[in-house]
């Protein structure tokens, strides 16, 4: 609250007409003393877990453990701890490889893992985080292999046959099966243009059926 009021004063000092900032406080659990002390209650029109206090305070509290467990809350639930973090990571793992939430969250999660892995003692919470995110890391590595093999297949095809048709390129880039990508890569290097096109067409038809 002190930082909030200081930022508020600084903002007003620069521009008296500027809109006063809001303070958003994130808490994994239910901070009863804070909510009671600031006379906060559920915020109208917002999901469960979002609390607002007197209008002049311009302060809101988000209880991460009370947010609905749905896709729209995954990114903010990743800021929690304990059960909340575990569930958010599980939900993130279930998303498709091209989900925007993955692109946003994977970088910070991996950097945090690197920090935890540095020499020195770790807390039980950090050890749990490492175990919980292991499968996510393996998925990330697997995704990188697929993307790399798809790009290598396109480059090999174009080195032999010239520019790859857009529809064929899209099919190769969209393929998520590593074994199929390996076959296509071999075909791009040793087969004919027609054989490559036929193989991709058959696989694409099978996926859409």
VMD Tcl script that draws the C-alpha trace (Angstrom):
set ca {
  {0.00 0.00 0.00}
  {2.91 2.37 0.75}
  {4.38 1.74 -2.72}
  {0.94 2.21 -4.24}
  {0.41 5.56 -2.54}
  {3.94 6.69 -3.45}
  {3.33 5.82 -7.13}
  {0.00 7.62 -6.92}
  {1.62 10.80 -5.58}
  {4.37 10.64 -8.20}
  {1.81 10.27 -10.98}
  {-0.25 13.21 -9.76}
  {2.89 15.34 -9.36}
  {3.67 14.85 -13.04}
  {0.13 15.30 -14.30}
  {-2.75 16.27 -12.00}
  {-5.24 15.17 -14.65}
  {-3.72 11.69 -15.00}
  {-5.88 8.71 -14.09}
  {-4.95 7.37 -10.68}
  {-3.34 3.90 -10.83}
  {-4.83 0.72 -9.45}
  {-2.95 -1.70 -7.20}
  {-3.49 -5.39 -7.96}
  {-2.41 -7.73 -5.17}
  {-2.01 -11.44 -6.00}
  {-2.33 -14.04 -3.26}
  {-2.27 -17.84 -3.60}
  {-4.47 -18.31 -0.53}
  {-7.32 -16.35 1.06}
  {-5.80 -13.40 3.00}
  {-8.61 -13.02 5.52}
  {-6.92 -10.30 7.59}
  {-6.21 -8.17 4.50}
  {-9.68 -8.55 3.03}
  {-11.37 -7.79 6.35}
  {-8.98 -4.96 7.22}
  {-9.51 -3.21 3.87}
  {-13.25 -4.01 3.86}
  {-13.00 -5.87 0.57}
  {-15.69 -7.96 -1.05}
  {-16.21 -9.89 -4.31}
  {-15.93 -7.59 -7.33}
  {-19.14 -7.39 -9.36}
  {-18.88 -8.65 -12.92}
  {-15.58 -10.46 -12.31}
  {-14.85 -14.17 -11.72}
  {-14.74 -15.63 -8.22}
  {-11.50 -14.77 -6.45}
  {-11.36 -11.07 -7.39}
  {-12.01 -8.65 -4.51}
  {-12.36 -4.88 -4.42}
  {-12.29 -2.41 -1.55}
  {-13.43 1.18 -1.06}
  {-13.29 3.11 -4.33}
  {-10.78 5.66 -3.04}
  {-8.21 2.97 -2.25}
  {-8.15 1.81 -5.89}
  {-6.84 -1.54 -4.64}
  {-7.91 -5.02 -5.71}
  {-6.91 -8.47 -4.47}
  {-6.88 -11.58 -6.66}
  {-6.98 -14.84 -4.71}
  {-5.41 -17.23 -7.22}
  {-6.68 -20.33 -5.43}
  {-10.29 -19.18 -5.86}
  {-10.15 -18.38 -9.58}
  {-12.10 -20.76 -11.80}
  {-9.90 -23.52 -13.18}
  {-10.32 -22.70 -16.85}
  {-8.15 -21.75 -19.78}
  {-8.69 -18.00 -19.40}
  {-7.04 -18.03 -15.94}
  {-4.04 -20.30 -16.64}
  {-1.45 -17.55 -17.05}
  {-2.35 -15.74 -13.84}
  {-2.66 -19.00 -11.87}
  {0.93 -19.79 -12.87}
  {1.91 -16.95 -10.52}
  {0.64 -18.92 -7.54}
  {2.24 -21.66 -5.49}
  {1.48 -25.11 -4.14}
  {-1.72 -26.68 -5.46}
  {-2.60 -23.63 -7.55}
  {0.70 -23.75 -9.44}
  {0.54 -27.52 -9.91}
  {-2.93 -27.32 -11.41}
  {-1.98 -24.41 -13.67}
  {1.04 -26.34 -15.01}
  {-1.15 -29.42 -15.58}
  {-3.63 -27.28 -17.52}
  {-0.81 -25.71 -19.53}
  {0.51 -29.16 -20.47}
  {-2.91 -30.12 -21.82}
  {-2.99 -27.24 -24.31}
  {-1.99 -27.78 -27.94}
  {1.61 -27.08 -28.92}
  {0.63 -23.92 -30.79}
  {-1.48 -22.48 -27.94}
  {-0.50 -18.83 -27.28}
  {-0.44 -19.49 -23.52}
  {2.46 -21.88 -24.06}
  {4.43 -19.28 -26.04}
  {3.92 -16.75 -23.25}
  {4.58 -18.99 -20.25}
  {7.31 -21.42 -21.33}
  {10.11 -18.83 -21.39}
  {9.63 -17.61 -17.79}
  {9.04 -21.16 -16.51}
  {12.23 -22.46 -18.13}
  {14.26 -19.49 -16.87}
  {12.98 -20.16 -13.35}
  {14.03 -23.79 -13.67}
  {17.52 -22.66 -14.67}
  {17.71 -20.42 -11.61}
  {16.60 -23.21 -9.30}
  {19.08 -25.65 -10.86}
  {22.06 -23.47 -9.95}
  {24.33 -24.86 -7.19}
  {22.99 -24.29 -3.71}
  {20.21 -25.45 -1.40}
  {16.66 -25.71 -2.71}
  {13.38 -25.49 -0.84}
  {10.74 -28.26 -0.94}
  {8.58 -25.92 -3.04}
  {11.37 -25.48 -5.59}
  {11.97 -29.23 -5.78}
  {8.25 -29.77 -6.36}
  {8.28 -27.14 -9.10}
  {11.16 -28.94 -10.85}
  {9.26 -32.24 -10.79}
  {5.97 -30.68 -11.84}
  {7.48 -28.92 -14.86}
  {9.65 -31.85 -16.04}
  {7.03 -33.19 -18.44}
  {6.45 -29.67 -19.76}
  {10.18 -29.35 -20.49}
  {10.18 -32.69 -22.29}
  {7.24 -31.54 -24.39}
  {9.12 -28.33 -25.19}
  {12.19 -30.28 -26.31}
  {10.04 -32.60 -28.41}
  {8.31 -29.62 -30.00}
  {11.68 -28.11 -30.86}
  {12.75 -31.34 -32.56}
  {9.59 -31.40 -34.65}
  {9.94 -27.78 -35.70}
  {13.59 -28.28 -36.56}
  {12.91 -31.41 -38.60}
  {10.02 -29.74 -40.42}
  {12.25 -26.80 -41.38}
  {15.05 -29.15 -42.46}
  {12.58 -31.07 -44.63}
  {11.43 -27.88 -46.34}
  {14.99 -26.73 -46.96}
  {16.02 -30.12 -48.36}
  {12.99 -30.22 -50.64}
  {13.68 -26.72 -51.95}
  {17.36 -27.48 -52.50}
  {16.35 -30.32 -54.82}
  {13.09 -29.19 -56.40}
  {12.81 -25.43 -55.93}
  {10.25 -23.48 -53.88}
  {7.83 -25.68 -51.95}
  {4.16 -25.02 -52.78}
  {2.39 -23.11 -49.98}
  {-0.11 -25.90 -49.29}
  {2.69 -28.46 -48.99}
  {4.74 -26.17 -46.73}
  {1.74 -25.60 -44.46}
  {1.15 -29.35 -44.17}
  {4.79 -30.03 -43.27}
  {4.88 -27.22 -40.71}
  {1.60 -28.41 -39.14}
  {2.70 -32.04 -38.76}
  {3.15 -33.00 -35.10}
  {4.11 -36.66 -35.51}
  {7.90 -37.04 -35.31}
  {7.98 -40.42 -37.10}
  {6.05 -38.98 -40.06}
  {8.36 -35.98 -40.25}
  {11.38 -38.31 -40.34}
  {9.83 -40.21 -43.28}
  {9.13 -36.98 -45.11}
  {12.65 -35.73 -44.49}
  {14.10 -38.93 -45.95}
  {11.71 -38.70 -48.88}
  {12.66 -35.07 -49.53}
  {16.29 -36.15 -49.78}
  {15.99 -39.38 -51.72}
  {12.55 -39.53 -53.36}
  {10.89 -37.71 -56.20}
  {8.83 -34.54 -56.05}
  {5.70 -36.56 -56.85}
  {6.40 -39.11 -54.11}
  {6.81 -36.33 -51.58}
  {3.56 -34.68 -52.62}
  {1.67 -37.99 -52.53}
  {2.98 -38.85 -49.04}
  {1.99 -35.50 -47.62}
  {-1.43 -35.63 -49.31}
  {-2.17 -39.08 -47.88}
  {-1.14 -38.01 -44.35}
  {-3.15 -34.78 -44.56}
  {-6.23 -36.67 -45.74}
  {-5.87 -39.14 -42.88}
  {-5.64 -36.31 -40.35}
  {-8.75 -34.56 -41.65}
  {-10.87 -37.73 -41.82}
}
mol new
graphics top color blue
foreach p $ca { graphics top sphere $p radius 0.5 }
foreach p [lrange $ca 0 end-1] q [lrange $ca 1 end] { graphics top cylinder $p $q radius 0.2 }
display resetview
